[in-house]
Amino acid sequence: MKRLSLSIATVAIFLIAWVSLMLSTTAGLRTVVTICKGLVPGTLNVAQIHGKLLGEARLSGIQFKSDSLNLNISDVDFDWRPRDLLAWHLHINKAHVSGVDIRELKPSETKNSEKTENNHNGDFSLPIPITLNDIKITDFRFISADKSRTELQSLSIKKLTARKTLNIDSLFIQAKPNTLALNGQVELIAPYKMSLDGKFSNTSPVEPTLKGDFNAKGDLAHTLNINIHSDPKKAFDANIVLKQLLDQGQMNIEAHWQQLTWAIDPYRYVQSQSGKLSVNGNFDDYKTQLSTELGGNILPKLGVQLEGTGSRNHYTANTLNINSAAGVITGQFSVAWQPIVKWHANINLSHINPGVQWAALPGDISANIKTDGSYSDALNLTASLSGLRGQLQNLPLSGQAQLSIENKVINIKPSRLTIGPNSFQAKGQLGPSSNFQWTMNAPNMAQVYPNFKGQLKSAGSLTGKLSHPIINGNIHANDLRLFDLSAESANIKGRLDTSFKSYSHFFLNVKQAHYQSLHIKTAYTSIKGDMNSHHVYAHIDARKENLYFDTRGAISHHLLTEKVSQLTLTSKRFGRYALNHTVVLKASDKAVSFTPFCWQSNAQQGLCLKGDWKADNNWLMTLSIKRFNLGIFNPFLPSELHLKSNINGKTTLQGNGNSAITLNSQTLINTLTLHLESLNSTQAISLNNSQINIKSDSSGVTLNSQLNVYDAKNALKLMLSLPKYQLFQTMKDEQAIKGKVELNITDLNKLTSLIPQISSITGKLVGTMKVSGTIKKPALDGRIQLQQGSVSLPDLGLNLRNIELGLSANTSQLRLVSQLTSGQGTLKLNATAPIESLPLKVQATLKGSKVTVINNKEYHVTVSPDLALNYSRPDMIITGEVLIPYADINPKDFSSATTLPSNFEIITPDTEMRDKALQLYLQKLKIILGKKVRFNYMGLDAGLSGDLTINSKPHGATTGVGRINVENGMFRAYGKKLEIKQGNLIFTGESIDNPGLNIEAIKIIPVYNFTASANQTGSKVTVGIIVTGTAMDPSINLYSIPTMSQTDILSYLLFDKPSSSVGGSNAALLGQTASLLAADQTQGVTSNLESSLGLSTIGLENSQVYVPGNTGPQSTTSFVIGKRLSKRLQALYSVGISIPVSIVMLQYQISQHWQLQTQTSSYDNGADILYTIESG
């Protein structure tokens, strides 16, 4: 008996010890996981196990595979209180799960006909209390068998308790672009009384973001009230009353909204200007009414009206009306979801204009669409398009189509589409035994699709199994153009058995093809053979390069053997690259391998590739390069970009089952030069004796590199580590990052080749910057400095010196401190940017005193800025003041201009990315002109003073408030001088290009005796011009002291004498002052002068002149005088006002429509023959 007791005690002690070992040690936890591997219906692997079952545990790299799904979990952190089980209470302190990826391999089986027995008797209470604290699930992804995706960025629960009542304290779900926060309580015993409060948001690409709150109060047996309100107010409001949900259920839903934006994803959104929804009835018989206006970036503007009835199993839309500028859609439809999915629809399209959504396809199309179908184990569908009629791009359009799907077979009855002379026809069957035919005749494809130009003809058939069909047909195309791709001709013909079981012959021939800078004279490809023997040959002649490819092979016993005998590139620029021996490729469903693929040039430059793969996911690939020149890719690069290199390296990439992919890459850049050609210069940058090393394995990815810009005096070292990151996996926001950048650039002058405007740079760019944290929240630490810098800018006449720049970073922010000296002044820039989120938001100040910003022959300007800059992508906001204490502005003369036709037009490309570019806002930016601002141009020599406060925003008007004054001003033109007595430009908050004018210019003329009784010697005459109004609507008036006629005032302004004393020899000088007057003010004066001077033409004309050295035409007003010498011959003389180009022109009228015209100036001569057509 004692021995039995001792044995029992021993066994008990052993069991207690074993259980204790299992529950309280890491080894025990690993044993439990091993036991679970044998119990689960699939394969379970756990890469790393830490902790213990009783207490805190951490599992990493969890993989589960079964016939129906694959499950991967990056990390699980779990902590619970097992002692609470003694008090009959389950308490979990922490459960953090990250990187959950579930992929369904086949759909789960459900039986709709089976009903589950209701055994809960209205009681969902739990047998023991449960408390959950600190529950977090991040990066959750579920991909179903039909490829639909469900993604959650995060799900977190601060605290949840449950037994007879479920209490939620802060449940938060984020599934971009949506978020949901919820708290409250729900009783788990009938009548299920509840009180829940929550908040929601939907972040769209456009403002405003939809957000709001909701609450649900009541119970399921009697009445449940749900109220939803949004912020901004009135964007969305809904009141939902649900009654007797445990019985038949009554509902009364009323929802209203306006200016509502709902994001589908971060790039697409739907907008509704207003809307109303009502649902009334019980779950077995309810009515719905919907009225709304829809729009957004995926829809044209639509007005939608919908009325219908429904039940638990189906819904019928009795009325559907959709109205928009694109046309009208009306119809009815019904859909049922139990016991199987079924539907029916009858939709009418009336006067649909695709041009509303796609501007290049204007039209007027009407049609009827009918469809019936069901889905259970397979899709069954009938659909028809009838009565298709109307026009597209002003061409008649007609057509019809009818198809059905049954037992996985698609039947297409004779269908056709005709657009003008272009026709398309198809008929037949697609499935296990396909027999499908098509014909196409499109003499003008641009009438079908505007971006596709040319003639296209095609006919053919598709037979056999749809998975491996036999295609027999031809395509003939001429004068093709599709975006950047064009070809004179392209022909495809032949018979292609995609299973290679029967003989195939396929030919492609292309002539004179262009793609950007690439020009291919001819391209020829042929494929001949079957499974037992096939031959593929290709030849591309691209003018300076020729490419040849030749391979033969066969398929035997599910093994493909391919022998590539030729892959040769001959180039006038890079020599000849060819295979040094035949490459043998073998492939089956179990393995793929190929002998070394070595492509070398005459100069022993080239690359070698070798690899193999096996079905158990074991594979290896090795790439070696020797003195490789990237210049062979220049024909495929933009024409202004050129590469030249000498690179050696070796890369090994290996996979081993389910283990991490390993990578080892070592690259030595002996030389790498990049040339970028612009309009007036060529920029070049070169790397020499540089290296890049990359390594990846189960521990993560590391990169080490040293790049020497031109030479070792300018070195950039980069070290980067991504711990635990596996190649080819999605990069998570929580991915840890660690790295360091070291700069040691001591010869900045080498960089002048990158910026032609700079003649020299000195200084040192040195420093270290470390990065840590995560991809989403990186932490920077370090400092990079530019020391003792100087820059010479000859075109601006600037020598910037004492340049100091320091970029520092810590865990919370980036900070930039810099200063430089220009002229006698110092400019300082200070900027900070918090690192808490990307993209960065920058706050900066720019301050300086008497800083020279330009100092050449034409301009000498100093400024004293005091600015604040705020940048939050893409907006830059600038506020503050800029004082200009000194400016001497003397622009060069433009008299070498040549004229352009008056009806010229400049075409600029569309700016599709305008909204993504930098958006500049000026807010109360005050410009103050100091006491030494002088302007000398076009005969105007004057001082300027005053101030102007500017406000502007992108794509809007720039406005200003303030006054600019002209002081001590003189205007000289062609030997004449006017004193500017008063000059003011007045800005009152309107557009800055239309200030108010208050300008007075005078001329004082000593008067001598012209007759015995008039104008005593020593007297004087004052004549002047007063300009008022606005710049766009000026008012010009002449005045004099003493008072005299307008003609005499103008004569005194021009000739210092009255009109009665003016001779014909001075007529050419008349335009110098007449050009200061608006045409409507001088009509009477010029009529008198024409008569008195014997001229046939006198007046002002607007014209466009091209100024050599400028980027575009300049607008000017010219004063023109002319004399008709005969019935057909006229001589004209014009003087530019804002741009002083003087031109003598002779015009000879040959006939009613033909005219000979010659122009002569001191800078240019020319002749034209003009043909005119009058319309109207």
Buried (B, 14 or more C-beta within 10 A) or exposed (E): EEEEEEEEEEEEEEEEEEEEEBBBBBEBBBBBBEEEBEEEEBEBEBBEBEBBBBBEBBBBBBBBBEEBBBBBBBBBBBBBBEEBEEEEBBBBBBBBBBBBBBBBEEEEEEEEEEEEEEEEEEEBEEEEBBBBBBBBBBBBBBBBEEEEEEEBBBBBBBBBBBBEBBBBBEBBBBBEBBBBBBBBBBBBBBBBBBBBBBBBBBBBBEEEBBBBBBBBBBBBBEBBEBBBBBBBEEBBBBBBBBBBBEEEBBBBBBBBBBBBBBBBEEEBBBBBBEBEBBBBBBBEEBEBBBBBBBBBEEBBBBBBBBBBBBBEEBBBBEEBBBBBEBBBBBBBBBBBBEEEEBBBBBBBBBEBBBBBEEEEBBBBBBBBBBBBBBEEEEBBBBBBBEBBBBBBBEBEBBBBBBBBBBEEBBBBEEBBBBBBEBBBBBBBBBBEEBEBBBBBBBBBBBBBBEEBBBBBBBBBBBBBEBEEBBBBBEBBBBEBBEEEEBBBBBBBBBBBBEBBBEBBEBBBBBBBBBBEBBBBBBBBBBBBBBBEEBEBBBBBBBEEBBBBBBBBBBBEEEEBBBBBEBBBBBBEEBBEBBBEEEBBBBBBEEBBBBBBBBBBBEEEBBBBBBBBBBEEEBBBBBBBBBBBBBBBEBBEBEEEEBBBBBBBBBBBBBBEEBBBBBBBBBBBBBBBBBBBBEEEEEBBBBBBBBBBBBBBBEEBBBBBBBBBBBEBBBBBBBBBBBEBBBBEBEEBEBBBBBBBBBBBBEBBBBBBBBEEEBBEBBBBBBBBBBBBBEBEBBBBBBBBBBBEBBBBBEEBBBBBBEBBBBBBBEEEBBBBBBBBBBBEBBBBBBBBBEBEEEEBBBBBBBBBBBBBBBBEEEBBBBBBBBBBBBBEEBBBBBBBBBBBBBBBBBEEEBBBBBBBEEEEEEEEEEEEEEEEEEBEBBBEBBBBBBEBBBBBBBBBBBBBBBBBBBBBBBEEEEBBBBBBBBBEBBBBBBEBEBBBEBBBBBBEEBBBEBBBBBBBBBBEBEBEEEEEEEBEEEEEBEBBBBBEBBBEEBEBBBBBEEEBBBBBBBBBBBBBBBBEEBEEEBBBBBBBBBBBBBEEBBEEBBEBBBEBBEBEBBBBBEBBBBBEEEEEBBEBBBBBBBBBEEEEEBBBBBBBBBBBBBBEBBBBBEEEEEBBBEBBBEEBEEEEEEEEEEEE
